[in-house]
Amino acid sequence: MSNRRLQPDTPLAELADIAPRELQALHAAGLEQVQHLLRRLPRRYEDRRSSAPLHLLQDGEAVSLRVHVYGTAWRFAHKRYFEAMTGTPDDPHGTRLYLRWFNMPYVAKLLATGMNLSVFGKVRLYGGKLTMANPDFEVMDDEDAGRRLVEAALGGTLMPLVERKDAEVIHTGRIVPIYRAIPGIAVRNYRCIVWKVLQQLAQDAPAPGYDVAPAYPYWQAVRDIHFPAEEAVHRKARLRFALVECFEQQFRVAWRRQRLQGRPGQITATSAAYMEELLQELPFELTSAQRRCVQEIRTDMASPRQMNRLLQGDVGSGKTLVALCAMLLAVGSGKNAALLAPTQILAEQHYRNFCRLLQHMDVPVSLRTSDHADDTGLILDAGGYGDAPRIIVGTHALLYKKNRPVNLGLAVIDEQHKFGVEQREQFIASGDNPDVLVMTATPIPRTLTLTLYGDLDVSIIDELPANRGEIVTALRNPANMKRIISFMREQMDAGRQIYIVSPLVEESDTRKQSSATSELGRWNAVFPERRIGLLHGRMNADEKESAMQAFHRGEMDILVATTVVEVGVDVANANIMIINNADTFGLSQLHQLRGRIGRGEHKSFCILLSSAKPGEPGREKLEVLCRTLNGFEIAEEDFRMRGPGDVLGTAQSGLGRVEFPEWLADMRLIHRASRDAAAILSQDPELKLPVHAPLRRLVQGMDNAGMTC
């Protein structure tokens, strides 16, 4: 490469040391400029600093060594290979290490007797010889090593060695970055290109975006994250970029919150008559948590600004009843209220529950769901919209212009994470700045709540209704099925119903797990006198609805299913759930499945079938589930075990790609970033100052997440 200093926007095509075919491979991977190359981070690192005397090396040991080449030759055993006989540079008669390269003929052109090498690989003992197959290596002599060896061979004086500085060792003897492979370019060559680019990067190159850590220069952190001198340096660099990514996310949240708080809305709580009538009709009282949440929502709806609130509660905590209270406040104020549900089954369940709860009240309830057999068809109530304020329940059908509610005062979104960001915005935009209540039955760790919903006010239902039956969770080995079958028979004789959940729909050659279809045949053979049904995601909408309704009406004793029952019709009489291969499910998903039972007054039992032994992956989460019913505690444990990258579904959350997920679990970083964002917006609410121009671009939709260069 030339001696000119590179800028972030320098095209890679201008770099002389990149071969044309390598440049083509880089372009095919989307790497056009220096900044694109440097923001592509190593996927992991190998510590290649460990070394040992040759005579102390152990079979299977991965080690980095400095060796001298005492001889080279082509060999043939089962296949042809090139071999270099090496040893300690200052001990010509000591232990030998044989370096062997298979299918790499070019190595023979790079190595010669008399060279000094730095090598890294795994040592193997073959036929009493220490060997290393296809090691990474670097010639430690200067560029004139070949001329030196030729002159020595012709009888001239052996020129002295000129070794590289340790800092210039790229592939061995250091912490070495390992990058994801790019078709058409060797990983080793790619590492060399990154190294050379970093050496020639201009020291005064401008940092991208808004610099939140000026004490640690951006480009120095880039160098440290690609080629860290120590593990602590690598961690420090990642923390620096994690703070940048965290700040940018928190700034977006703070910007949106500022805009939402300033958005005028409708006053939709002018009368609580309908809500109070409902509460008087209920055969039970709301829990203190439900009452608190209702009051928080009512206060918002009585305000002239638009409500944007998240209602978060555990499975079975009574979120839907709280949402219905809010909807009755809107109806009492002369407005329509609409609830958007992710599935037809769930929408129809809400519709039936609302009709049952409001049967003695003058509040029309409408249902709007697309018929999956015919996307143009609609299942409607008999009355149509009319002019009377009403409650409208629907699925994605409500997103179509012809089905959007008119005079909308309150928009409720159930299981909101099942909808894309654009869908949620489209639904909310169907009214004149309606109040918005989003609900989730998936408890979310506190750090993720601040990250994903920091722009919303949050209400949490953190206690369960008193009329719910006790749930006992037990971990059992499939070998104990005899006792389980006996227990199932006792419960069915007492009139109870049972869910049996499997991870697969059909048997698979690649996944040795139970399937719903094979389980159906098995349980029909065990209980031939019982009524057993099947439910899975490949059934059409009518078949799924028919199965769920039959189970709900008590026309089935056992429902064999997949995780499609995770969101389904409440069946108060179902008090047993058996989950096959429980260790293959996520912890939060297991908790959601368990929430299908315990809906009535009967004591319920969740039986987790797993062969996982103590200490094995999957066993720990099952023990957590047996220990607690608290969804928030389970969410934190799930977050701890799986990490933020797996727990967080960024595609639906609108968060985008997260490159440094460690900040999602670091409350310290989130609070610092949130505080900094709030301070900037307090000083410059419209971001008019020149120094805040990068932030203006950030909130205008440019993707500046993470290490944008």
C-alpha positions in Angstrom: 0.0 0.0 0.0 1.2 3.6 -0.6 2.4 5.9 2.1 -0.5 8.2 1.9 -2.8 8.4 4.9 -6.2 6.8 4.4 -9.5 8.4 5.2 -12.7 6.5 6.2 -14.2 7.1 2.8 -11.2 6.1 0.8 -12.3 3.5 -1.8 -10.7 0.1 -1.4 -10.2 0.1 -5.1 -7.4 2.7 -4.6 -5.4 0.4 -2.3 -2.6 -1.0 -4.4 -1.9 -4.2 -2.3 -5.4 -5.7 -2.8 -5.4 -8.1 -5.7 -8.1 -7.7 -8.3 -9.9 -10.9 -7.4 -9.8 -10.0 -3.7 -11.2 -6.6 -4.4 -14.0 -8.2 -6.4 -14.7 -10.5 -3.4 -14.7 -7.5 -1.0 -17.1 -5.6 -3.2 -19.4 -8.7 -3.5 -19.6 -8.7 0.3 -20.6 -5.0 0.3 -17.2 -3.6 1.4 -16.5 -0.6 -0.9 -14.6 1.8 1.4 -12.1 1.7 4.2 -14.8 2.4 6.8 -16.9 -0.6 5.5 -13.8 -2.8 6.1 -13.2 -1.6 9.6 -16.7 -1.8 10.8 -16.8 -5.5 9.9 -15.6 -6.8 13.3 -13.9 -10.0 14.2 -16.4 -12.8 15.2 -14.0 -14.1 17.8 -10.3 -14.0 18.9 -7.6 -16.6 19.4 -4.9 -16.1 22.1 -1.8 -17.3 20.2 0.7 -16.0 22.8 1.1 -19.3 24.7 4.5 -20.9 24.2 6.6 -23.7 25.7 9.9 -25.5 25.1 9.6 -28.1 22.3 10.4 -31.0 24.6 7.6 -30.2 27.0 4.8 -30.0 24.3 1.8 -32.2 24.9 -0.4 -34.0 22.3 -3.4 -31.9 21.5 -1.9 -28.7 22.9 -2.6 -25.5 20.8 0.5 -23.3 21.1 2.4 -20.4 19.5 6.1 -21.0 18.9 9.2 -19.4 17.5 11.2 -22.0 15.5 14.1 -22.3 13.1 13.7 -24.3 9.8 16.4 -27.0 9.6 15.2 -28.7 6.5 12.3 -28.9 4.0 11.0 -31.7 1.7 8.0 -33.0 -0.1 6.6 -36.2 1.5 4.0 -38.8 0.6 2.1 -41.0 2.9 -1.6 -41.4 2.1 -1.4 -38.1 0.3 1.4 -35.7 -0.8 2.4 -32.9 1.7 5.1 -30.4 2.2 7.1 -30.7 5.5 9.4 -28.4 7.3 11.6 -29.9 10.0 12.0 -27.2 12.7 13.5 -26.8 16.1 14.7 -24.2 18.7 16.8 -21.6 16.9 19.7 -21.8 19.3 19.7 -25.6 19.7 20.4 -27.3 16.3 20.5 -30.8 17.9 17.4 -30.5 20.1 13.8 -31.7 19.8 12.3 -31.5 16.4 8.8 -30.3 15.4 7.6 -31.3 12.0 5.3 -28.8 10.3 3.1 -30.4 7.6 1.0 -28.6 5.0 -1.6 -30.6 3.0 -3.3 -29.3 -0.1 -1.2 -26.0 0.2 1.5 -26.3 -2.4 2.3 -22.6 -2.4 3.8 -22.9 1.1 6.8 -24.6 -0.5 7.5 -21.4 -2.3 7.5 -19.3 0.9 9.7 -21.4 3.2 13.3 -22.4 3.0 16.0 -23.9 5.2 17.5 -21.3 7.5 14.4 -19.2 8.0 13.0 -18.3 11.4 9.2 -18.7 11.8 6.4 -17.9 14.2 3.9 -20.7 14.0 0.6 -21.4 15.7 -1.3 -24.7 15.6 -2.3 -27.9 17.5 0.5 -30.3 18.3 -0.1 -34.0 17.5 2.2 -37.0 18.3 2.4 -39.3 15.2 4.8 -42.2 15.0 6.9 -40.7 17.9 7.2 -37.4 16.1 5.8 -34.0 17.2 3.8 -32.7 14.3 1.6 -29.7 13.5 -0.7 -29.9 10.5 -1.5 -26.8 8.4 -0.3 -24.3 11.0 -0.6 -20.6 10.7 2.9 -19.2 10.2 4.8 -16.0 9.6 8.4 -15.7 8.3 10.2 -13.6 11.0 13.1 -12.6 8.7 13.1 -9.3 6.7 12.0 -9.0 3.0 15.6 -9.9 1.9 15.5 -13.3 3.5 15.6 -15.1 0.1 18.6 -13.1 -1.1 20.4 -13.9 2.2 19.9 -17.6 1.8 21.0 -17.6 -1.9 24.2 -15.8 -1.0 24.9 -18.2 1.8 24.3 -21.2 -0.5 26.9 -19.7 -3.0 29.5 -19.5 -0.3 29.0 -16.0 0.8 28.8 -14.7 4.3 25.5 -15.4 6.1 23.8 -12.1 6.5 22.5 -11.4 10.0 18.8 -11.8 10.8 16.6 -8.7 10.9 13.5 -9.8 12.8 10.2 -7.9 12.7 9.0 -6.0 15.7 6.6 -7.9 17.8 3.9 -5.3 17.0 4.1 -6.3 13.4 3.3 -10.0 14.0 -0.2 -10.5 12.6 -1.1 -14.2 12.6 0.8 -15.6 15.5 2.3 -14.7 18.9 -0.5 -12.4 19.8 -4.3 -12.1 20.3 -5.4 -12.8 16.7 -8.7 -11.7 15.3 -10.8 -14.4 13.5 -13.1 -12.9 10.9 -16.1 -14.5 9.1 -15.0 -15.9 5.8 -15.7 -14.0 2.6 -16.0 -16.3 -0.5 -13.0 -15.6 -2.8 -10.6 -14.2 -0.2 -8.5 -16.2 2.3 -9.1 -15.4 5.9 -5.3 -14.9 6.4 -5.2 -12.4 3.5 -8.2 -10.5 4.8 -6.5 -10.2 8.2 -3.4 -8.7 6.4 -5.6 -6.2 4.5 -7.2 -5.0 7.7 -3.9 -4.7 9.5 -2.3 -2.6 6.6 -5.4 -0.4 6.4 -5.2 0.3 10.2 -1.5 1.1 9.9 -2.1 3.8 7.2 -5.3 5.2 8.6 -5.0 9.0 9.1 -4.6 9.9 12.8 -6.9 12.9 12.5 -9.7 11.0 10.6 -13.0 12.4 11.9 -15.1 10.2 14.2 -18.5 9.3 12.9 -21.7 10.5 14.5 -21.9 12.1 17.9 -18.8 11.4 20.0 -20.0 10.3 23.5 -16.5 9.2 24.7 -13.9 11.8 23.5 -11.5 10.6 26.2 -11.0 7.4 24.2 -10.5 8.4 20.5 -12.8 6.5 18.1 -10.1 5.3 15.7 -7.8 4.2 18.5 -10.8 2.0 19.7 -11.2 0.7 16.2 -7.5 -0.4 16.2 -7.9 -1.9 19.6 -11.0 -3.9 18.7 -9.4 -5.4 15.6 -5.9 -6.2 17.0 -6.0 -5.9 20.8 -2.7 -6.1 22.7 -4.4 -7.6 25.7 -7.9 -9.0 26.5 -8.5 -6.0 28.7 -7.9 -3.7 25.8 -10.4 -5.6 23.7 -13.0 -5.4 26.5 -12.4 -1.7 26.9 -12.9 -1.1 23.1 -16.1 -3.1 23.1 -17.4 -1.1 26.1 -16.7 2.1 24.2 -18.7 1.0 21.2 -21.4 -0.5 23.4 -21.8 3.0 25.0 -22.1 4.6 21.6 -24.8 2.1 20.5 -26.6 2.4 23.8 -26.6 6.2 23.6 -27.9 6.2 20.0 -30.8 3.9 21.0 -31.6 5.8 24.1 -31.4 9.1 22.2 -34.0 7.8 19.7 -36.2 6.7 22.7 -35.8 10.1 24.4 -36.6 11.9 21.1 -39.7 9.9 20.5 -40.8 10.3 24.1 -40.4 14.1 23.8 -42.4 14.1 20.6 -45.2 11.9 22.1 -45.5 14.0 25.2 -46.0 17.1 23.1 -48.6 15.5 20.9 -52.1 16.6 21.5 -54.7 13.9 22.0 -58.3 13.4 23.0 -59.8 13.5 26.4 -61.3 10.0 26.5 -62.2 9.6 30.2 -65.0 12.1 30.7 -67.3 9.4 32.2 -66.6 6.3 34.2 -70.2 5.1 34.3 -69.8 2.1 32.0 -66.6 1.0 33.8 -68.2 1.3 37.3 -71.2 -0.7 36.1 -68.9 -3.5 34.9 -67.0 -3.6 38.1 -70.2 -3.9 40.1 -71.4 -6.8 37.9 -68.1 -8.8 38.4 -68.4 -11.7 40.9 -64.9 -10.8 42.2 -62.9 -7.7 43.0 -59.9 -6.4 41.0 -56.5 -7.0 42.6 -54.7 -4.0 44.0 -52.3 -4.1 41.0 -55.2 -4.1 38.6 -56.8 -1.1 40.4 -53.5 0.7 40.3 -53.1 0.2 36.6 -56.7 1.2 35.9 -56.1 4.5 37.8 -52.8 5.2 35.9 -54.6 4.6 32.6 -57.6 6.7 33.6 -55.4 9.6 34.6 -53.7 9.5 31.2 -57.0 9.3 29.3 -58.3 12.3 31.2 -55.4 14.3 30.0 -55.5 16.4 26.7 -52.2 14.7 25.6 -52.1 11.4 23.8 -51.7 8.4 26.1 -48.9 6.0 25.2 -48.7 3.3 27.8 -47.4 -0.2 28.1 -49.5 -2.7 30.2 -47.2 -5.5 31.3 -48.4 -8.5 33.2 -47.7 -12.1 33.8 -49.8 -14.9 32.3 -53.2 -14.9 33.9 -52.7 -11.6 35.7 -55.9 -10.0 34.3 -54.5 -7.6 31.7 -57.5 -8.0 29.4 -59.9 -6.9 32.1 -57.8 -3.8 32.8 -57.9 -3.1 29.0 -61.7 -3.5 29.0 -62.0 -0.9 31.7 -60.0 1.5 29.6 -62.1 0.7 26.6 -65.3 1.4 28.6 -63.9 4.8 29.6 -63.5 5.6 25.9 -67.0 4.4 25.0 -68.4 6.4 27.9 -66.8 9.5 26.4 -68.6 8.9 23.1 -65.6 7.3 21.3 -65.0 3.9 19.7 -62.4 1.6 21.3 -60.6 -1.0 19.2 -58.4 -4.0 20.2 -56.0 -5.4 17.7 -55.0 -9.1 18.4 -52.4 -11.1 16.5 -54.5 -14.3 15.8 -58.0 -15.1 14.9 -58.3 -17.5 17.8 -57.2 -14.8 20.3 -59.4 -12.1 18.7 -62.5 -14.4 18.9 -61.7 -15.2 22.5 -61.6 -11.5 23.4 -64.8 -11.0 21.5 -66.7 -13.8 23.3 -65.3 -12.6 26.7 -66.3 -9.0 26.1 -69.8 -10.1 25.0 -70.2 -12.2 28.1 -68.9 -9.5 30.5 -71.0 -6.8 28.8 -74.2 -8.8 28.2 -76.3 -6.7 30.6 -74.9 -3.4 29.4 -75.8 -1.3 26.4 -72.3 -1.5 24.8 -72.2 -3.0 21.3 -69.2 -5.3 20.5 -68.0 -5.9 16.9 -65.6 -8.5 15.5 -63.5 -7.9 12.4 -61.2 -10.8 11.4 -59.9 -11.8 7.9 -61.0 -15.3 6.8 -57.7 -17.0 6.0 -59.4 -19.1 3.4 -60.4 -15.9 1.5 -58.5 -12.8 2.4 -61.3 -10.6 1.1 -63.9 -12.2 3.4 -64.8 -10.9 6.8 -66.5 -12.4 9.8 -68.7 -9.6 11.1 -71.3 -9.2 13.7 -74.8 -8.6 12.5 -75.0 -4.9 13.4 -72.2 -3.3 11.3 -70.5 -0.2 12.7 -73.4 2.3 12.9 -73.1 5.6 14.7 -73.2 4.2 18.3 -69.9 4.1 20.2 -68.8 0.6 20.5 -65.9 -1.8 21.2 -64.3 -3.4 18.1 -62.1 -6.5 18.3 -60.1 -7.6 15.3 -56.9 -9.0 13.7 -54.9 -7.6 10.9 -58.2 -6.9 9.1 -58.4 -3.7 11.1 -55.3 -2.4 9.2 -57.2 -2.3 5.9 -58.7 1.1 5.2 -62.2 -0.2 4.6 -62.2 -1.9 8.1 -60.5 0.8 10.2 -62.6 2.0 13.1 -64.1 5.5 12.8 -64.2 8.0 15.7 -61.4 6.0 17.4 -60.6 7.2 20.9 -58.5 4.3 22.3 -56.3 1.8 20.4 -55.4 -1.4 22.3 -52.7 -3.7 20.9 -52.5 -7.1 22.5 -49.3 -9.2 22.3 -47.8 -6.2 20.6 -44.5 -7.9 19.9 -46.3 -10.1 17.4 -46.8 -7.1 15.1 -44.3 -5.2 13.1 -43.5 -1.6 13.9 -45.1 -0.3 10.7 -48.3 -2.3 11.4 -48.6 -0.8 14.9 -48.1 2.7 13.5 -50.6 2.1 10.8 -53.3 1.0 13.3 -52.7 3.9 15.6 -52.7 6.4 12.6 -56.2 5.2 11.7 -57.7 7.6 14.3 -57.2 11.2 15.3 -54.3 10.7 17.7 -56.2 8.1 19.8 -54.9 7.1 23.2 -52.7 4.0 22.8 -52.4 1.0 25.2 -50.1 -1.8 24.2 -50.2 -5.1 26.2 -47.7 -7.9 26.6 -48.1 -11.1 28.5 -44.3 -11.7 28.2 -42.5 -10.4 31.2 -39.6 -8.3 30.1 -36.3 -7.8 32.0 -36.0 -4.2 33.3 -33.1 -3.3 31.0 -35.0 -4.3 27.9 -38.2 -2.5 29.1 -36.1 0.8 29.3 -34.6 0.0 25.9 -37.6 -1.0 23.9 -40.4 0.9 25.7 -38.5 3.8 27.2 -40.8 6.1 25.2 -43.9 4.7 26.9 -45.3 5.0 30.4 -45.3 1.6 31.9 -48.0 -0.1 34.1 -47.2 -3.4 35.6 -49.6 -6.0 37.0 -47.4 -7.8 39.4 -49.9 -10.0 41.3 -52.3 -12.8 40.2 -56.1 -12.9 40.9 -57.0 -14.8 44.1 -59.5 -17.1 42.4 -56.8 -18.9 40.3 -55.9 -22.5 41.1 -52.5 -23.5 42.4 -50.0 -24.7 39.8 -47.4 -27.3 40.6 -44.5 -27.8 38.2 -42.6 -31.0 38.2 -39.6 -32.2 36.2 -39.9 -35.9 35.2 -37.9 -38.4 33.1 -39.8 -40.0 30.3 -39.0 -43.4 31.8 -41.5 -42.6 34.6 -44.5 -42.5 32.2 -46.3 -45.3 34.0 -47.0 -43.2 37.0 -47.8 -40.2 34.9 -50.4 -42.2 32.9 -52.0 -43.4 36.1 -52.2 -39.8 37.4 -53.7 -38.6 34.1 -56.4 -41.3 34.3 -57.3 -40.2 37.9 -57.6 -36.6 36.8 -59.8 -37.4 33.7 -62.0 -39.6 35.8 -62.5 -36.5 38.0 -63.6 -34.6 34.9 -60.4 -32.7 34.2 -58.8 -32.1 30.7 -55.2 -32.3 29.6 -52.8 -30.6 27.2 -49.9 -32.6 25.7 -47.4 -30.4 23.9 -44.6 -31.5 21.5 -41.9 -29.4 19.7 -42.6 -30.9 16.2 -45.6 -31.3 14.0 -44.3 -34.5 12.4 -41.4 -36.8 13.0 -38.0 -35.7 11.6 -34.9 -37.6 10.6 -32.7 -34.8 11.8 -34.4 -33.8 15.1 -34.9 -36.7 17.6 -37.9 -35.0 19.3 -41.5 -36.0 19.8 -44.1 -34.8 17.2 -47.8 -34.0 17.7 -48.9 -36.4 15.0 -47.0 -39.4 16.5 -48.1 -38.5 20.0 -51.8 -38.5 18.8 -51.4 -42.2 17.8 -49.6 -43.0 21.0 -52.2 -41.6 23.3 -55.1 -43.0 21.4 -53.5 -46.4 22.1 -53.0 -45.6 25.8 -56.6 -44.2 26.3 -58.8 -45.8 23.6 -61.9 -44.9 25.5 -61.0 -41.1 25.7 -61.7 -38.3 23.2 -58.4 -37.0 21.9 -57.9 -34.1 19.5 -55.0 -32.6 17.5 -53.9 -29.0 17.1 -50.9 -27.7 15.2 -49.9 -24.7 13.0 -50.2 -26.5 9.7 -53.9 -27.0 10.1 -56.1 -24.4 8.4 -57.9 -21.8 10.4 -61.2 -23.6 10.4 -59.6 -26.9 11.6 -57.7 -25.1 14.4 -60.8 -23.2 15.5 -62.8 -26.4 15.5 -60.3 -28.2 17.6 -59.9 -25.4 20.2 -63.7 -24.9 20.5 -64.3 -28.6 20.9 -61.7 -28.7 23.7 -63.2 -25.5 25.2 -66.7 -27.1 25.3 -65.4 -30.2 27.0 -65.9 -32.5 24.0 -62.2 -33.6 24.2 -60.4 -35.0 27.2 -56.9 -34.6 25.8 -55.6 -32.0 23.3 -52.3 -33.1 21.6 -50.7 -29.9 20.2 -47.6 -27.9 19.3 -46.8 -24.5 20.7 -49.7 -23.1 18.8 -51.6 -23.4 22.1 -49.2 -20.8 23.6 -51.8 -18.2 22.7 -55.2 -19.9 22.7 -58.7 -20.1 24.3 -58.9 -20.1 28.0 -60.1 -23.6 29.2 -60.7 -23.4 33.0 -61.3 -27.1 33.2 -57.8 -28.0 31.8 -55.5 -28.6 34.7 -52.7 -30.7 33.3 -50.0 -29.9 30.8 -47.4 -32.4 29.7 -44.5 -30.9 27.7 -42.4 -33.3 25.8 -38.7 -32.6 25.3 -39.1 -29.6 27.6 -35.4 -28.8 27.5 -35.7 -27.9 23.8 -38.0 -24.9 24.5 -37.0 -21.5 25.7 -37.6 -20.6 29.3 -40.1 -17.8 28.6 -41.9 -20.0 26.1 -42.3 -22.7 28.7 -43.7 -20.2 31.1 -46.2 -19.0 28.4 -47.3 -22.6 27.8 -47.7 -23.3 31.5 -50.0 -20.3 31.6 -52.7 -22.2 29.6 -53.5 -24.1 32.9 -54.4 -22.7 36.3 -57.2 -20.7 34.6 -59.8 -22.2 36.9 -60.3 -23.1 40.5 -58.7 -26.5 40.2 -55.2 -27.4 41.3 -53.1 -27.7 38.2 -50.0 -29.6 37.2 -47.3 -28.8 34.6 -45.2 -31.9 33.9 -41.9 -31.2 32.1 -40.6 -34.4 30.4 -36.8 -34.3 29.8 -33.9 -36.7 29.8 -31.4 -33.8 30.5 -29.1 -34.6 33.4 -28.0 -32.2 36.1 -25.4 -29.8 34.7 -26.4 -30.4 31.1 -27.6 -27.6 28.9 -31.4 -27.2 29.2 -31.6 -28.7 32.7 -31.0 -25.4 34.5 -33.9 -23.6 32.9 -36.3 -26.5 33.8 -35.1 -26.2 37.4 -35.9 -22.5 37.3 -39.4 -23.1 36.1 -40.0 -25.7 38.9 -38.8 -23.2 41.4 -41.0 -20.2 40.6 -44.2 -19.1 39.0 -43.1 -15.4 38.9 -42.8 -14.5 35.2 -40.6 -11.4 35.9 -38.1 -13.6 37.8 -38.2 -16.1 35.0 -37.6 -13.4 32.4 -34.5 -12.2 34.3 -33.2 -15.8 34.6 -33.8 -16.3 30.8 -32.0 -13.1 30.1 -29.1 -14.2 32.2 -28.8 -17.6 30.7 -29.4 -16.9 27.0 -28.0 -13.3 26.8 -29.7 -10.3 25.2 -28.9 -11.3 21.7 -31.2 -14.4 21.8 -33.9 -13.0 24.1 -34.4 -9.9 22.1 -36.4 -10.2 18.8 -35.1 -7.1 17.0 -37.0 -7.6 13.8 -40.4 -6.9 15.4 -39.2 -4.5 18.1 -37.9 -1.9 15.7 -34.6 -1.8 17.5 -32.7 -2.9 14.4 -29.3 -4.7 14.4 -27.6 -4.8 17.7 -23.8 -5.2 17.3 -22.8 -4.9 21.0 -25.6 -6.7 22.9 -23.8 -6.5 26.2 -25.2 -3.0 26.8 -28.7 -4.5 26.8 -27.9 -6.1 30.2 -25.9 -3.2 31.7 -28.2 -0.9 33.6 -25.2 1.4 34.3 -24.7 2.1 30.6 -28.4 2.5 29.9 -28.8 5.0 32.7 -25.7 6.9 31.6 -26.9 7.0 28.0 -30.4 8.0 29.0 -29.1 10.8 31.2 -26.9 12.1 28.5 -29.7 12.0 25.9 -32.1 13.9 28.2 -29.4 16.5 29.0 -28.9 17.2 25.2 -32.6 17.5 24.5 -33.1 19.8 27.5 -30.4 22.1 26.2 -31.4 21.9 22.5 -34.9 20.4 22.1 -34.9 20.9 18.3 -31.3 19.9 17.7 -30.5 23.2 16.0 -26.9 23.6 17.3 -24.2 22.6 14.8 -22.6 20.2 17.2 -25.9 18.2 17.3 -26.1 17.8 13.5 -25.2 14.1 13.7 -28.1 13.6 16.2 -30.5 15.3 13.9 -29.5 12.8 11.2 -29.9 10.0 13.7 -33.5 10.8 14.4 -34.3 11.4 10.8 -34.0 7.7 10.2 -30.4 7.2 9.2 -29.0 3.9 10.5 -26.2 5.0 12.7 -26.4 2.1 15.1 -23.2 0.7 16.5 -19.8 1.3 14.9 -21.0 3.3 11.9 -18.0 4.9 10.3 
